[in-house]
Amino acid sequence: MESTDKAAELLRLHTDPALLVLVNVWDAISATVVAGLPGCRALATASHSIAASHGYPDGEKIPLDLMIAAVGRIAAAVDLPVSADLEAGYGDPATTVRRAISVGAVGGNLEDGMRPLSESAAAVGAAVAAAQAEGVPFVLNARTDAFLKAGDRDHDEVVADAVLRGRAFLDAGADCVFVPGRLDRGTVAELVAGIGERKVSLLAIPGSVPVAELAELGVARVSYGPWSQRIALTALADVGAGLLREDPMPDEVHSFG
């Protein structure tokens, strides 16, 4: 499938009535495993997980070359649309989006870090323009950290800020608005009402609204960020501890690749 076709399919998945569920991956083998699962329609990378797999903390600490190379290996390993977590754009969102497209990504996250709204909206616009210049209908999932950085602000004020930023990002050309945080059902409904049906993307974390309810609320997309890697590493730690105790090898061991 060509990049333009993958991008068109990724956009369709965001607007489809069925919730788009993305299990985040961090390297070629995790991508291959998840892509082979029933019901998998697209993949998303997790910047935290890719950075950790290279020995770096999250927050654009990993060199951009390494991050882009990892995205490229993931995209090359599967025949599904891949959305890349591009953090805040590594100081140059337009160039970062172009580089992600060059290695096969057809969508991506771009976070605002709660910088001034005009600056954040301009970054979204620059990323969208860069993708258009490349001829790929890149699906931009513009992220606001309104809840992650809420501190002790009033809840209604935070919701209003997230909605204001989300609308501004959509006006700048984003396709979806990513609002990570531990949100209750009422808050999700407020965000969908304010930003738009099938325009809100959420992070599924322990204690959040069950995924089965999100489609009913009008959410477009849900992903898992670093949690999929943490689950995998927890399983590795559990099995490894048993092997070091000289326990028998588990009976059920899958072969991948």
N, C-alpha and C positions, 0 to 999 in steps of 0.2 A: 504494500500500500504506500502511495506517495505521501510526502509530508503534508501537502495541501488536503489530501483526502483524510488523513489522520486528524488534522486540525478541524476539518468540517465535522468529522464524527465526534470529536471531543466536545465541540460546541453543541452538537445535537444532544449529546448525553447530558449536558447541563440544562437544557430546556425541556427534555423529555419528562413526562409526568412521574416516571419512576426515579426514585432517589439515586444519584450517582454515588456509589460507595467505593472509595479508593483506599486500598491497603498500601501504605507507604513502604517503599523499598530503598535500598542503599547501595546495592552492587548488582553485578550481572546475575549471580546465582539466586539472590533473593527475588530479583525481577522475574527470572525464569520460573521459579517455583510459584509465585503469586499469579503470573500470567496464565499458568496452566490450570488454575483452579476454576471449577464451574462457576459461572456468573461473573467472572472478571472481564470487564469491558475496557478498562484503561488503567494506567498506573500513575502514581505520583511519587516523586522522590521526597525524602525528608532531609533537609540541610543538616539538622542536628545529627542524624544517623550517619550521613556520609562523612561529616567532619569527624565524628567519633571513630569511624572505621579507619581513618587515616591518622588518628592520634591527636586531633585538635578539638578544642571546645567549640561550642556553637557561637554564632554572632560574627560571621565573616572573618573568623580567625584562620580558617583553612585558605591557602592560596587559591585564587580564582581558577588558575589553570588546572589544579587538582579537582576542584568541584566540577568544572565543565567536562573534564576528561571522564569523571565518574558518571555524569549524566549521559555522555556519549556511549559509554559501555553499556549502560542500562538500555538506552534506546536501540542500540544495535542488537541486543540480545532477544528482543521481542518484536512482534509485529502488531503491537497495540499502541494507541496514542499514549504519549508520556508527557506528563506535566511536571516541570522542574521547580523545586523550591529555590528561588534566586535571592532569598533574604531581602535586603534593602537595595539590591542592585550593585553592590560592591563599588559604590561611588560613581557609577556611570550606568544607570539602568538601560539606556539605549544600546550601548555596546554589549552589555551582559546578555540582553535578550537576543541580539544578533548572534552572539557566540553560542547561546543555547540552541537557537534554531539551526546553526551550522552543524551541530552534532546530532540533530534529530529530534529535539524537544519541540512539541507543538502547542505547549501551554506552560504557564508558570505562575508562581506566587511572587508578589512584590509587596513587601511590608512597609508601613509608614513610620513605625517607631515613634508615633505621635509627634512627628516634626510639624511645623506650621502647615496648615491645610493647603495653602497656596503652593508651597514647596512640594508637598506630597502629591497633589493633583498634577503638578507639572511633571513629576517623575513618571506618573502613570501615562500621561500624554506622550512623553518622550519614548517610553517603552512601546506604546501602541504604534506610534509613527515609525519606529525602527522596524517593527514586525511587518508593517504594511510595505515598507521599502524593500523588504526581503521577499515579498510576494506570498507570505504564509499567513493565513488568518489565525494567528497565534491567540489562544484563549487565555486572557489575563485574569487571574484571580487576585484582585487587589486586596491586600490585608490591612485592617486597622487594628492597632493594639489598644483600642479604647478600654477594653475590659482587662487586658493583661497589665496595663499601667494605670488602672483606676485608683489605686490607693484607697483613701477614705472618702472619695468623692461621692456625692449623692447618686443613687442608682438611676433616677430619672435623668439626671444630667449626663451620666455616662451613656445611657441609651440614646439620648438626643445627639450627643457627640458622634456616636457610632453611625447613626442614621445620616447625619449631616455629611460626614466623611464618605460614607458609602455612596450617597447620591452624587457627590462631587467626583468620585472615582468613576462611576458609571458615565457621568457626563463627559469625563476625559477619555472615555473609550474602553474602560474595563468591561469585561463580560460578566463578572461575578464579584461579590464582596465577601471576603473571608474575615469572620469575626471570632477568633479563638478565645476561649475562656470557659469556665464552668458556669454554664447558663441554665436557668430553669425554663420550664415550658412557657411561662408567661413572658419572659424576656425574649425567647426565640420568636414568639408570636408578634411581639412589638417590633422586632427587627425586620421580620418579613413584611409586616404592614407598612413600615417606614421606608424600607429599601426596595421591596418588590418581590412578588411571587417568583420563585425559581431564580432568584438573584443573590441568595444568601448561601454562603459556604460555612460549615462549622467543623470544629474539632471534637471528635468523640474521645472523652477522657472519663476515668472513673468518676461516677457521681453525676454525669451529664444526662440530658434527656435521652431515653432509649432510642436507638437508631430507627426502630420500627415506627416511631411516632413522628419522625422528622418530615417524612414525605407528606403526611397529613397536614403538617403545619406550613407546607409550601416551601421547604428548604430544597435547594438544588443539589447540594453536594455535601458529603461528609468524608473526612479523612482522619487518620490516626496519628500523624506526626511521628515522633520517636517511639511511640508505645509499641508498635509492631516489632521494632528491634529489641526493645527492652523485654518483651515477652520471649523472643527467640533466645536472648542471652540468659534469661532466667532458666529456660529449659536446658540450655547448655550447662549452666552452673549446677543444676540439679542432677543431670546425668553424669557430668564430670565428677561431682562429689561421690556419687555412687561407684563409679569406676575406680576412683582412687581408694575407696574402701574395699575394692575387689569384689563388688557386687556383680552378679551376672549381667551381661549385656542385655538391654531391654529387648524383648521379643519382637516388638514392632519397630523396625527401623526402615525408613523409606530411602529409596535411591533416586537422586535427582541428577539431571545433567547427563 
